[in-house]
Amino acid sequence: MTGGHWEGVNVAPDGSGPSVVLVDDSKEVRAVVRRLLQSAGFDVVGEAADGDEGIILAYRQQPEILLLDTSMPKVDGIEALPAILALSPETRVVMFTGFEEPGLAARARELGAVDFIEKSIHLEDLPARLRRTLEVSAPQPTVVGPGSADPSYAAAAAAEVTQPARPEEQAVLNEHVQQFRELFDRAEIGMATLTAGGTIVRANRALATLMSCSPYDLVGVDYGRLTVGQGDDLDRLLEDICSLGEDLTSFEHDLPAAPGEQSTRVVRATLAPIRDSKGQVLYVFAQVHDVTDQRAIESELRRSEENFRRLVTAVNEYAIFMLDTEGTVISWNSGAQRIKGYTAGEIVGQHFRVFYTPEAQKDHHPEHNLEMALLEGSYAEEGWRVRKDGSRFWALVVITAVYDDVGQHVGFAKVTRDQTQQRDYEEERRSFIDQRIHLLEVTAHELRSPTAIIDGSAAALRSSWDEMSGSDRDDLLRGMRSSTDRLRRLTADLAAAAESAGDMIPLNLEEVSLTDLMRSAAARIQAAGVDVPIRVDVPEEVVFDADASRLDQALDNLVNNAVRHGAPPISLVSAVNGAICIRVTDGGPGVSAELVPRLFERFAADVATGGTGLGLYIAREIVRRHGGDVTYVPPDDGEPTAFEIALPRRAWRD
């Protein structure tokens, strides 16, 4: 609280004169002006330190006069002016500024200000000037500074009875007068003075030329609008200046393209604050240099350097070395050392057969390659090669016969590239394609039968409903129901396989009854038309947290697997001993020994029995997402074939 007034909040009226709200980021300025106006009979009803607070006070107080500073951090006066007048249309807004810029005065008047007063005005004249804004309808903005000769103002000032300003108070205002008044407009580089919020209050001709406009057109414009999408960078730098005390900062940005031009120009804007004696930012001075040509040269240099770097990198990726006519290594490059592991001192003088596998050496494959290169001029192949440490890599090799100027054979140039990763990628790609082709083939096969059953049954029912017996109709409907269930399970498996491929099978945990889970699985398979008895045995009921629909899908896949590929009797048996175990058993012979190692892999299926090869894979993925696992138990010593689900026992409630 300063002098009985809260900053940024309502202040109780303490006089009967015209009501005034002061908006200025300087406490000293507000204190001086408040004292002056109160002594002249004005009622200062509120104070604010930035434009946002000024907008709120204008709305709450509806003052007769609002004295508004031009430059303030966050929201400055030019930005706040339209909102103030929209919320308090009867208020007379007077700009109180350190600038004498006529263009700024005109822009403020265009936005609705009734007057534009410099902070260099003699303080004794300020009350008369404000009273005149109430007496004169739509006054013209006239910039008045020290020594101004306006008879009407002089008369009004003489009629006012005010307490003279102290010298130190006048000095506070004088600090807010524009301090940079040199050869501003004559400079060959762009210059501008900004408010602490980034609004341009003065621009020179050079900057206007860069922007393809006049200096007046730039006054009142937020400089961030001229940065082609880098306004946030400007705001951050202004915040550094105002809040962190930065004295010099800069950034580069594009300028909007001039009318009729396709290309934009690049400038470097350097920002330097103008501060008062207490270090508070009054304004920000900007120097704007056109660096378009410089950046174009630098860009070309960067491209050249990048091309050179790529060339060096490419050479380093190849083992390039020379052999004599017998195959002895006589030169060695850095790429060869990186790929093969030998230093030049270790390998020069040795025969190049050391790079080949023992099998290839035994078959004299290295010598054969040299013969082919000498015969054809060059020879290329891919194959396994051996590094110094004994590890193998897949290599792309080119051997070229080298001749001197008179055509005499002097040796071979050998280029080797490590293609191991590319080979692995290619094998993965081929495997992926093969899997997709297999999936399409299996899916088409799986769709064909149930679709034919549904189509044929529907046609028969439609054409011969009345001639059919109830038993025949029931058989057809059961077949349709069974086929529909088969399609449903296929759709669910395909969707779950796609989700598991991205590790994104979602779980919606809820309270699940073990008894209900197992009984409903048996009921679903029999409701689909399966005429096989399924025994359900749940010795101990337990409630645990899980995704019921996902576990239903996993259990359906295991039971359906037993029905399609196993034999009666089929049972669902549970046990609870630290963990929850669900066994799906059948009387069949079990899985072939060839299939067991990849039984739970995606698309693993027995060719003889068919299927997508997704059911067991999906079942295991779902159970693993619950923290458990699925295992296969082959039949042994009278024990039936079984698939076991093991789930951790986590209570839903403590």
Secondary structure as UniProt FT lines:
FT   TURN            3..4
FT   STRAND          19..23
FT   HELIX           27..39
FT   TURN            40..41
FT   STRAND          43..48
FT   HELIX           51..61
FT   STRAND          65..69
FT   HELIX           77..87
FT   TURN            89..90
FT   STRAND          92..97
FT   HELIX           102..110
FT   TURN            111..112
FT   STRAND          115..118
FT   TURN            119..120
FT   HELIX           123..125
FT   HELIX           126..135
FT   TURN            146..147
FT   HELIX           151..159
FT   HELIX           167..174
FT   TURN            175..176
FT   TURN            184..186
FT   STRAND          190..194
FT   TURN            196..197
FT   STRAND          199..203
FT   HELIX           205..210
FT   TURN            211..212
FT   HELIX           215..218
FT   TURN            219..220
FT   HELIX           223..226
FT   HELIX           231..243
FT   STRAND          249..254
FT   TURN            259..260
FT   STRAND          266..275
FT   TURN            277..278
FT   STRAND          281..290
FT   HELIX           292..316
FT   STRAND          318..323
FT   TURN            325..326
FT   STRAND          328..329
FT   HELIX           334..340
FT   HELIX           344..347
FT   TURN            348..349
FT   HELIX           352..355
FT   HELIX           358..362
FT   TURN            363..364
FT   HELIX           365..376
FT   STRAND          378..386
FT   TURN            388..389
FT   STRAND          392..403
FT   TURN            405..406
FT   STRAND          409..418
FT   HELIX           420..464
FT   TURN            465..467
FT   HELIX           470..501
FT   TURN            502..503
FT   STRAND          510..513
FT   HELIX           514..527
FT   TURN            528..529
FT   STRAND          534..537
FT   STRAND          543..546
FT   HELIX           548..565
FT   STRAND          570..576
FT   STRAND          579..586
FT   TURN            593..595
FT   HELIX           596..598
FT   TURN            599..600
FT   TURN            602..603
FT   TURN            607..609
FT   HELIX           615..625
FT   TURN            626..627
FT   STRAND          629..633
FT   TURN            637..638
FT   STRAND          641..648
//
